[in-house]
Structures are given as structure tokens and as C-alpha cells.
Amino acid sequence: MALCVYAVVPRATRVKRSWRGLRAEPLRLITSGPVAVLVGATVKPPKPYRANLERHDALMRQIASDVTAMLPARFALIVEDVHRLRALVEMSAGAFHDALRLVAGCEQMTLRMRAPHERPAVQQASTRRPAASRRSGTDYLLARAREFGIPQDADVKDLLRHLSSMVHAERIGRAHPGDPSTIYHLIERGRSSDYLAIVREFTAHHPSNRVAASGPFPPYAFGPSIS
């Protein structure tokens, strides 16, 4: 029978009876080296309806609150059988083990921002010059940094410096050039109110920088994928 994958956890984890999958199925652990994968039996992938997405997130939050470290799987990740799952996990067992050590005792905060000089994606795409026409290597590198969502605004950099004392790890992502930058921060559990307070103070003093923080979340952005 196919398996719906929910999370990667340390091998020593014990499954709680209160953990139930999207179809209320009981969950079990498939071990591979130092890690284990939390799965439920399924016949077909769950649909990405709002109710299912909310149940998935609620389960991830419950598991995260019950264990020291966990890595959520993406929604509706289906693997055909135990043998295939073990083969997939074994290929990245070391990476999963390292990621679990990284997220232990931590939670994720998400920071989205657009500095005043940044334009929406459509405008930016229409005015972007070819790489060859940029004046210098510095211009090129700065443009590439902006395209990949790396903040260049001095005020935003100052905000990140203020947050850095509580940040254990950082991931930067942007779906498309010109979209708001997204930064994922891993912080110690229980410190989200301190994090949000720093962001609120920043936005009060820099209203032209559109910055929004959300969380805490399970560490969605900090684990390798099973694929």
C-alpha cells in the first residue's frame, strides 16, 4: 500500500496515539539509519483543499510541539511502498540527520519585505538590461543579488542585524524576480514574541519599507526534500 509521508524525525521518536493523518489514519515510523519517517497508509493523494491544508499544518504543529526536532514533509507527498521510501531516505540520510540537529529546539519565522526602491515584477522585468550591458561586475553582482531576494536596502540590513542575535539559521528565497523577498529564520522556541516585537518597531520607524513577519511555524524551510 502507498504511504503518505508527513515528517522526518529522530530515530528514537515514539509515535503518539493523538497523531493522526489527513484521513484520520494511524501513523507509524519507517526507520533508516539515524532518522525515521512518519507515515500513514493511503490509497490516493489527498486533495489540496483548504481543510486538508489546515489539517496538515495542524498535524505538523502538533508533532513539532511533542518532539525536540522534526522536518515537515511537503503536503501530499506519496511514496509507493516502504522499500522505495527507505531507498529515498538512505540517499540523503546524512543531510536529514544534520538538518534535525539544526532545527532541534527551534521554530521558524518568516519575513517578507520589499524595500522602497524595489518595483513589482512586471515593471522590473520590462526594464531589466541584459547582463552584458551592465557597467561593471559589481553592478552585475548587485543585480543578481536583488533577483535572488538578497536584501540590499540599508534599513533592511539594519533590521536583520537586530534580529541576528536570536537567529540560528537563515534561508533566503524568492519565487520570481521583482517579488517581495522572503527570508526564513530559525529561532529558539518561545522567542517569537521577541522577534515580532523587533519587526514591529522597525515597521513603525520605516513605514516605506513594507515588511511583514509571521510565525512561529514548524521548520518547513530547513530540511532536504524526499523525492
C-alpha positions as MATLAB code, in Angstrom:
seq = 'MALCVYAVVPRATRVKRSWRGLRAEPLRLITSGPVAVLVGATVKPPKPYRANLERHDALMRQIASDVTAMLPARFALIVEDVHRLRALVEMSAGAFHDALRLVAGCEQMTLRMRAPHERPAVQQASTRRPAASRRSGTDYLLARAREFGIPQDADVKDLLRHLSSMVHAERIGRAHPGDPSTIYHLIERGRSSDYLAIVREFTAHHPSNRVAASGPFPPYAFGPSIS';
ca = [
       0.000    0.000    0.000;
       1.166    3.546   -0.726;
       2.397    5.765    2.073;
       1.640    9.410    2.781;
       4.803   10.979    4.212;
       4.312   13.537    6.992;
       7.653   14.266    8.652;
      11.223   13.186    9.291;
      12.094   12.782   12.970;
      14.942   11.306   15.059;
      15.030    7.508   15.096;
      14.264    7.375   18.840;
      10.930    9.185   18.427;
       7.852    7.436   19.796;
       4.584    7.846   17.918;
       1.733    9.327   19.953;
      -1.786    7.986   19.550;
      -3.059   11.521   19.094;
      -1.082   11.833   15.860;
      -3.463   11.068   13.013;
      -3.059   11.577    9.286;
      -5.249   13.590    6.926;
      -7.728   10.741    6.689;
      -7.502   10.070   10.430;
      -5.241    7.095    9.726;
      -2.825    5.994   12.471;
       0.794    6.941   11.872;
       3.895    4.783   12.129;
       7.641    5.185   11.772;
       9.842    3.829    8.993;
      13.452    3.914   10.208;
      16.534    4.455    8.086;
      19.903    4.929    9.759;
      19.753    7.711   12.385;
      16.370    9.047   11.245;
      12.785    7.895   10.952;
       9.954    8.907    8.645;
       6.444    9.393    9.967;
       3.931    7.931    7.518;
       0.320    6.861    7.164;
      -1.167    4.293    4.808;
      -3.162    5.760    1.923;
      -4.850    4.756   -1.293;
      -4.622    8.072   -3.151;
      -3.111   11.521   -2.553;
      -5.199   13.957   -0.507;
      -6.587   16.893   -2.459;
      -5.154   20.371   -1.762;
      -8.427   21.658   -0.339;
      -8.215   24.350    2.315;
      -9.496   21.981    5.010;
      -6.805   19.411    4.151;
      -4.069   22.048    4.131;
      -5.209   23.283    7.533;
      -5.281   19.721    8.917;
      -1.799   19.094    7.550;
      -0.439   22.249    9.182;
      -2.191   21.438   12.454;
      -0.587   17.983   12.472;
       2.844   19.463   11.743;
       2.406   21.899   14.636;
       1.282   19.128   16.975;
       4.242   16.927   16.108;
       6.636   19.877   16.432;
       5.299   20.630   19.918;
       5.678   16.982   21.008;
       9.239   16.323   19.835;
      12.560   18.123   20.083;
      13.232   18.090   16.346;
      11.194   17.398   13.208;
      11.255   18.224    9.495;
       7.823   18.565    7.874;
       7.297   16.875    4.522;
       5.548   18.758    1.757;
       1.790   18.354    1.554;
       0.507   15.158   -0.126;
       3.911   13.518   -0.554;
       3.121    9.936   -1.596;
       5.643    7.085   -1.898;
       4.571    3.774   -3.382;
       5.920    1.464   -0.652;
       8.297    1.050    2.280;
      11.197   -0.161    0.129;
      11.035    2.902   -2.117;
      10.791    5.214    0.885;
      13.833    3.675    2.573;
      15.818    3.968   -0.664;
      14.935    7.658   -0.985;
      15.804    8.446    2.625;
      19.059    6.489    2.581;
      20.329    8.668   -0.273;
      20.101   11.736    1.992;
      20.290   10.193    5.470;
      23.280   12.321    6.468;
      21.586   15.520    5.286;
      18.413   14.649    7.203;
      20.425   13.906   10.339;
      22.263   17.240   10.072;
      19.021   19.111    9.450;
      17.385   17.543   12.505;
      20.336   18.657   14.627;
      19.993   22.161   13.181;
      16.265   22.530   13.950;
      16.337   20.882   17.394;
      14.652   23.178   19.909;
      13.863   25.758   17.226;
      10.907   27.173   15.321;
      10.620   29.050   12.044;
       9.778   32.716   11.491;
       9.051   34.074    8.021;
       9.953   37.618    6.999;
       8.609   39.146    3.762;
       9.809   42.525    2.601;
      10.036   44.959   -0.256;
      12.330   47.990    0.028;
      11.063   51.382   -1.257;
      13.206   51.299   -4.432;
      12.006   47.840   -5.484;
       9.390   47.703   -8.214;
       6.823   44.959   -8.897;
       7.920   42.027  -11.013;
       6.193   43.182  -14.245;
       7.856   46.607  -14.189;
      11.217   45.196  -13.215;
      11.152   42.610  -15.987;
      10.289   45.235  -18.619;
      13.243   47.468  -17.700;
      15.898   44.852  -16.926;
      19.048   45.261  -19.015;
      20.996   42.296  -20.422;
      23.932   41.253  -18.278;
      26.404   42.321  -20.967;
      25.214   45.937  -20.871;
      25.721   46.452  -17.142;
      28.501   48.862  -16.325;
      30.644   46.648  -14.103;
      30.971   43.331  -12.381;
      29.722   44.983   -9.197;
      26.559   46.135  -10.981;
      26.002   42.621  -12.242;
      26.510   41.004   -8.834;
      24.204   43.516   -7.130;
      21.525   42.892   -9.752;
      21.824   39.137   -9.291;
      21.600   39.564   -5.513;
      18.360   41.524   -5.935;
      16.957   38.896   -8.310;
      17.591   36.158   -5.745;
      15.979   38.155   -2.956;
      19.099   39.127   -1.020;
      18.250   42.433    0.738;
      20.341   45.422   -0.331;
      18.451   48.244    1.424;
      20.487   49.709    4.316;
      17.493   49.918    6.669;
      16.532   46.305    5.980;
      20.108   45.206    6.609;
      19.944   47.048    9.927;
      16.755   45.143   10.826;
      18.484   41.848   10.014;
      21.409   42.817   12.229;
      18.999   43.467   15.116;
      17.408   40.053   14.581;
      20.698   38.202   14.132;
      21.302   37.634   17.853;
      18.357   35.225   18.004;
      18.700   33.661   14.548;
      20.221   30.170   14.467;
      19.941   29.745   10.686;
      18.650   31.672    7.689;
      17.266   30.768    4.270;
      16.507   33.318    1.548;
      14.009   32.658   -1.205;
      12.123   34.494   -3.940;
       9.691   32.870   -6.351;
      10.247   35.365   -9.189;
      12.485   38.388   -9.718;
      10.678   41.503   -8.521;
       8.544   39.654   -5.974;
       8.956   40.552   -2.292;
      11.999   38.990   -0.668;
      11.250   36.117    1.686;
      13.622   35.249    4.499;
      13.145   32.210    6.720;
      14.698   32.392   10.172;
      15.230   29.572   12.609;
      14.992   30.826   16.188;
      14.847   29.267   19.641;
      11.383   28.038   20.565;
       9.468   30.524   22.673;
      11.237   33.633   21.335;
       8.767   34.524   18.583;
       7.263   37.396   20.600;
      10.733   38.993   20.908;
      11.290   38.549   17.167;
       7.912   40.067   16.264;
       8.481   42.995   18.615;
      11.713   43.921   16.804;
       9.940   43.786   13.442;
       7.014   45.889   14.713;
       9.421   48.536   15.985;
      11.189   48.574   12.628;
       7.971   48.990   10.642;
       6.858   51.831   12.942;
      10.046   53.773   12.172;
      10.388   52.746    8.495;
       6.854   52.671    7.033;
       8.135   52.931    3.442;
       9.812   49.519    3.838;
       6.983   47.047    3.508;
       7.974   44.356    5.980;
       5.741   41.638    7.428;
       6.709   38.867    9.833;
       4.730   35.712   10.546;
       5.173   32.677   12.737;
       6.090   30.695   14.632;
       5.885   27.713   12.281;
       7.371   24.239   12.168;
      10.703   24.390   10.271;
       9.221   23.989    6.784;
      12.156   25.677    5.027;
      15.061   23.909    6.722;
      15.043   20.295    5.612;
      16.069   18.424    2.462;
      13.197   17.076    0.396;
      12.211   13.456   -0.158;
      11.767   12.974   -3.894;
];
